Amino acid sequence: TLGISTLFLLSVGASDILGPYQGLENKRSIKSSPQNPSCVMLDFQDLPAETVQLITYGAPEYSTYLAMGLSGDQMTFPAPGQLVTAHYALYLDDCTFIESSRDDGEPFSFTIGEGQVIEGWERGIAQMSLGQRVSMTLSPDMAYGEAVTEDGVIPPNATLVFDVEIMKIE
């Protein structure tokens, strides 16, 4: 018997793909918002499936006030059916900058639990409190998996790193 292997790249437009990726025109912008963090490249060899890693920003050795401010209120967590508004910056795991809602000035809003965003955001955002800002690393299966965006900006099976801050929960 003759075995035939075929690789299919799923191509979807920005309007067809789950959030938060929006295909913003600011990607790789020269004039990036000073609110966007710098990226530190890490080697995520064989990141385990279903990885949603949250690291709250802060440097208590420098500023307890800053560290507390970035950890959110630790009381108000989003529940299914609530509208969550967040600012984000998106990077590939090699520190390639993709886009930022801060550059656009418009935060991203979605209703948690309604399948409007990728699985990693559903799981990660649910663990964050109002005002919290984190670095969220998602394994490919928690991000866009084998899908590739129509514009080719997010490649298939990409590990994604988001800088996310919850601005509002309604």
C-alpha positions in Angstrom: 0.0 0.0 0.0 1.1 3.5 -0.7 0.8 6.0 2.1 0.0 9.6 1.2 0.4 12.5 3.7 -1.2 15.8 3.1 -0.8 18.9 5.2 -3.7 21.3 5.3 -3.2 24.8 6.5 -6.4 26.3 7.7 -6.6 29.9 6.5 -9.1 32.2 8.2 -9.7 35.9 7.9 -9.4 38.2 10.9 -13.2 38.5 11.0 -13.6 34.7 11.0 -11.1 33.9 13.8 -11.8 34.0 17.5 -10.5 36.9 19.5 -8.4 38.5 20.7 -6.5 38.7 17.4 -8.1 41.4 15.4 -5.7 41.9 12.5 -5.1 45.4 13.7 -3.1 47.6 11.3 -0.7 48.6 14.0 1.3 45.3 14.0 5.0 45.8 13.9 4.3 49.5 14.2 7.4 51.8 14.6 5.5 54.1 17.0 4.4 51.6 19.6 2.7 52.6 22.8 5.0 53.0 25.8 2.5 50.9 27.7 3.6 47.8 25.6 6.1 45.7 27.5 9.4 44.6 26.2 9.6 41.0 25.3 12.1 38.5 26.7 12.5 35.5 24.4 12.2 32.2 26.1 12.6 28.7 24.6 9.3 26.9 25.0 10.5 23.6 23.6 7.6 21.1 23.7 5.3 23.3 25.8 2.8 20.8 27.3 -0.7 20.7 25.8 -3.4 22.8 27.5 -0.8 25.2 29.0 -2.2 28.5 30.2 0.5 30.1 32.3 -0.1 33.5 34.0 2.7 35.5 35.6 1.6 38.7 37.3 3.9 41.6 36.8 5.6 43.2 39.7 8.9 43.9 41.3 8.3 44.1 45.1 12.0 44.5 45.7 11.7 47.8 43.9 8.2 49.0 44.6 5.6 47.3 46.7 3.0 49.9 45.5 3.7 49.0 41.8 3.5 45.2 42.5 0.2 45.6 44.4 -1.2 47.8 41.6 -0.5 45.2 38.9 -2.0 42.3 40.9 -5.5 43.7 40.6 -8.1 43.9 43.4 -8.0 40.1 44.0 -11.8 40.2 44.7 -13.6 40.8 41.4 -13.2 37.8 39.0 -15.1 37.5 35.7 -17.9 34.9 35.6 -19.5 33.3 32.6 -21.9 35.7 30.8 -20.0 38.9 32.0 -18.5 41.4 29.6 -14.8 41.7 30.1 -12.8 44.6 28.7 -9.0 44.2 28.5 -6.0 45.7 26.9 -3.5 43.3 25.4 -0.3 43.1 23.4 0.4 39.9 21.4 3.8 38.4 20.7 5.0 35.1 19.2 7.3 33.2 21.5 10.3 34.5 19.5 9.3 38.0 20.6 7.9 38.9 17.2 5.4 41.7 18.0 2.0 41.1 16.4 -0.4 43.7 17.6 -1.6 45.8 20.6 -4.9 47.2 21.6 -3.0 50.0 23.4 -1.5 51.2 20.1 -5.0 51.4 18.7 -6.3 53.0 21.9 -9.4 50.7 22.0 -9.4 47.8 24.5 -10.8 44.5 23.4 -14.2 43.4 24.9 -15.8 39.9 24.9 -18.4 38.0 26.9 -16.7 35.3 28.9 -17.9 31.7 28.4 -19.6 32.3 25.0 -16.8 31.1 22.7 -15.9 34.5 21.4 -12.2 34.1 22.2 -9.6 31.3 22.1 -9.6 28.7 24.8 -6.5 30.0 26.5 -8.2 33.4 27.0 -11.4 31.8 28.4 -9.3 29.9 31.0 -6.7 32.6 31.7 -9.0 35.6 32.0 -11.3 33.6 34.4 -8.3 33.4 36.8 -7.6 37.1 36.7 -9.0 39.9 38.9 -10.1 43.4 37.9 -7.1 45.6 37.3 -4.6 42.6 37.1 -1.9 42.7 34.5 -0.1 39.5 33.5 2.0 37.8 31.0 -0.1 35.0 29.6 1.7 32.2 27.7 -0.5 29.8 25.7 0.4 26.5 24.1 -0.7 26.2 20.5 -3.8 24.1 21.4 -4.9 26.9 23.8 -4.3 29.5 21.1 -5.1 29.1 17.3 -3.7 25.6 16.9 -3.2 24.5 13.3 -5.1 27.5 11.9 -3.2 30.3 10.2 -4.6 33.8 9.9 -5.4 34.9 6.3 -2.7 37.6 6.5 -0.2 34.9 7.7 0.8 36.9 10.8 0.1 34.1 13.2 1.6 30.8 11.9 0.2 27.4 12.6 1.0 25.8 15.9 2.3 29.0 17.4 3.0 29.4 21.1 1.6 32.9 21.9 2.6 35.3 24.7 0.1 38.0 25.7 0.5 41.0 27.9 -3.1 41.3 29.3 -4.7 43.8 31.7 -8.4 43.6 32.7 -9.8 47.1 32.6 -13.5 46.4 33.3 -15.9 43.6 34.2 -19.6 44.1 33.7 
